[in-house]
Amino acid sequence: MVKYERFEDFYVVDTTPFNLNGIISSFILIDDKITLIEPGPANEYKKLNDALHELNLRPDIIIATHVHLDHAGSTGFLLRDYPNSIAYIHPKGVKHIVDPSQLWDAAIKFSKLLTESYGKPIPSDPNRVIPADDGQEIIVGKHRIKFVHTPGHASHHMSIIVYPEKILFSGDSAGAIFTISKKKIYVITSPAPFKPITYLESIEKMKKYSPVYIAPTHYGIHEEAMKYLNLGIERANLWLNTVKESLRENKDIDQIYKDIYNKDEDFKYAVDANIQFLTNGFLMQSIDGIILAIKNGDWV
């Protein structure tokens, strides 16, 4: 059964793998031009397409915040099945949407768990994949969409601000908000190759737009966007400085995980929920990315 919910002119579609809920979301904006933000993983394309059919919608515009498999994996399928649609992608990511073979090979080397979870993307028509410039705007009816380049999580990352609601679709540029047993928990999204200074600069850049709502792909649409952006800066600094100190003390990786666990209540709550996909697919990989960044001298 397809799971989706309505928020003003948007639908939030759950595209989480393994019959889990509330980890990966795709968003549909209802306007003169139907706009789909975050196609989600290839393995879950059926969920997304079923939602489109149930809602009797055909996307005109497809937007992915970046080309990682859990965000853009279904782009090629959407372009194939909706031949009048076009996709907007960060300029550095366009080639990977057109031909995802290099992306797929890199993903296999990075994590077998994630490639098995998210599935293999298919190529896209290069004439229908459009590079989105920083600050560029498009009009889709009564809504205006602004593209904001926000690297740090990935060099090919952009966030999207939709007006007039001022919803910030932050992808992975400003952390994740999961609801576990009715409690909202916030964690940063920092898998390798994480660039911490750029990540923090991107959050500051997003703050300048004073968004009202924040919609991280992981997961949903939330009020108090500025609170979460500030929390992103605070939490990133906590993790970075904790890991830096742990490495200085020559602690092993299990001890580093434990140090984060003891200092970050949200991380502790998420780990204690014992959702294997969440722990291994997000939390541990985010800490691994911070460890590598510090070892590479990206945070001193």
N, C-alpha and C positions, 0 to 999 in steps of 0.2 A: 504494500500500500504506500502511495506517495504521501510524504509528509510536507506540508507547507502551511504558512500562516500569513495573514495580511497585516501590513503596517502602512497606513495611509495609501499612497499610490504604488506601494511595493508589495511584492510577494517574496517571502524568504523560503527557499526550497532546501530541504535537508538532503545533502548529497554525501553523507558520511558512509564509508564502506562497512562491510561485515554486519549489517543489520544493527549497527550502533546508531545513536542519535546525538545531535547537538555538537558535532565536532567540525564539520565542513558545511558551509552554506553557500548557495548561489542566490542571486537576487534578480528579480524581474521588475522593471519599472514600466508601469502602464501609462502610455501617453500616445500622441499621434504616431510616433515611432517607438515600437516596443523595444526596450533596451534590456539586454541581459548582461549583468555584471557578475563575473566569475563563473565560467562554464563548469568548473569542478573537474574531478577525475574521470578519465575515460571509462573506467569500470562502472561508474555510476551514471553514465549518460542516459541509460534507460529511465532512471528515476526523474531526471531533469526533463527528458522528452515527454514522459508520461504526464508530468505536471503541466507542460505547455499544452498538450492535447486536452487534458481535463479542463484547463482554463480557456481553451479555444484561442490560443495565442500563437503568433508566428513572429519570432524575433527579427527585427530589422537591423539592429546594431548589437554587436557582441563586444564586450570589453573584458580583458583579463588584466589584473594588476601586475602580474609577472608570469613567466612561462613555466614555473614549477608545476609538476604533474597534478598536484591537488587543486591547482587554481585554473590552469589553462588546458588540461588534458582533453577536454571534450570539445575544444574549439573547432577542430577539423571536422568532427561529426556534425556539429551545428551548421557549419558552412556547407557541408555536403547536403544535408537534409533540408536546409532553408536557403535555396539558391539565390534569393534576392538580398540576403543578409551580407553585411560587411563586418570586419573585426578591427578594432583599434587596439594596438599593442605598443609598448615602449619601443622606441627605435632599435635598441640593442637586442630586443627579443624577437623582432619580426622574422629573422631568418630561421629561428627555432620553431616558429609556428608553421612556416612554409614547409620546412623539412626538419622534422623532429628527431631524425636519426642520431645526430650527435648528442642531443639532449638525453635521449633514451639510453645511449651507451654510457653516458656519464652517470645517469641515475642508477643504472645497474651496479656500477662500481661503488657508488655512494651507499646504497642501502637496498638489499634484496627485499626486505620487508616492505619498503615503500613502493617499489616497482610492482610487487605482487598485489599490494593493496590498491594501487591507483590505476594500473593498467597502462597499455601502450597507446599513445596518441597517433593519429594518422595525419598525413600531409594536408596542407591547405592551399587553395588557389592563390598564388602570389598577387594577383590583380585585385583581390578582395581583402588583403591584409594591409592595413594602413598604419604607418608610424604616427604615434600621437606625441606631439611636441610638448615640452614643458610650458604650462600656462595656456595651452590651446583650449578653446571652448567649442562645443557643438550645441545646437538647439534641437530638441526632440519633440517640441510641442510647447507646453507651458513650462517645461523643465529645461534648465540649462545645466550642462555638464562640463566641468573643468577638469583637465588632466594636470596633475602635479607630480613631477618626478621626485621620487623619495627613495634613493638608494640606501644601502646599509645592510638590509636583509639580503638584498641581491642588487647587482649593478643595473639590472633591467626592471627595476620595480617602479611603479607609479601608483599613486593614490588618486581617487576620484571624488570630487565634491559635487553633489547634486543640489541645485537651487530650485525653488526657494526654501526648501526645508533645511538646507545646510547640513546634509548628511555626508559624513566623511566615510567613504568606503576605503578602508585603510589597508586591505590585503593583509600582509604580514609586516607592515612598516611600523606598527605601533602596538605590537603584542596581540594576545588572544584573550578572549573573555569566554570562559566556559561556565555553564550552570550545572552544578553537581548537587543533587539532593536539594534543589531550590536555592542553593547558595552560589552567588557569582564569584568566580575566582579569576584573577588576572595573572598571566605569565608572559614573559617576553618571548619573542620568536627570533632565535639567534643561531640557527644551524650554520655550519661552515659553507662557504667562506664568509664569515660575519665580519663586518667592518664597523666597529663600535662607535668611533667618532662620527662617521658618516650617518650611522643609524640615529644617533642623538641629534645631529644637525637636521635630519629629515623630520624628526618629531617637532623640533622648534619651528621648522618651516611650516608644518601643518598647523601649529598653534596660531600662527599669524592670520589664518583664515577664520578663526573663532567658530569652528563648527559647533552645532547644537547637538547633533547625534553622531555616534560613531558606529560603524558597521564593519568590524573585522571579519574576514572570511571565516575565522574560527572564533566566535560564532554569533550570528544574529545582529540585530539593531538595538542600540542602547542609548539612553539619555546620558547627559553629563559627559559629553565628549571631552571637554577640557580637563575634567577630573582624570579621565583615563590617559590622556596624553601626558599630563603631569606625572601620573603614576608610572607611565612607561619610562620616563626619565629617571625617576627615583628607583624603580626596580632594576633597570639596566645597570645603574651605578652600584646598587647593592650586589648584584650577581658578579659584576666585573671586579669589584674590589674584594669581594669574598674569595673568588677564585684566584686572584692575584696573590692574596695573602696565603692561601692554601698552597699554592705552587712554591711560594718563597719558603714555606716550611717543609717542602719536599713531600707533601701528602700525595697518596695515590688517588686514582680516579674515584674509588668507592668512598674514600674519606672526603673528597671534594663534594660529591653528591650529598653526603651527610651534612656537611657544613651549610650548603644551600637549604637543605631540608630543615635544619635547626633555626635558620635565620628568616626564612620566607614562609609565612603561614599559609599563603595560597598554594605555593608549591607543595608544602606538606599535605594540605587537604587533597590536592589533586593526586599525589602519589598514594595516599591512604585510600583513595577511592578504588584503587586496584583495577583500573581500566588499562589493560596491557597496551592497546593501540595508542592511547593517549600518553602513557608513560614512555614507551619506547619510540613512538613516532614523533613526539613533540618535545617532551620535557628533557629527556636525556640528550637528545640531539642538540637542543638549544645550549645546554651546558657544555657539551663537546665543542660546539662552535666557539664559545667564549674561551675555553681552554686553548684552542688552537690560535685564536686571535692574540691572546696574551703571549703565548710562546713565540708568535711571529713578530712581537713588538708593536702590535697595533694599539696597546693600552699600557701606559707606563705611569 
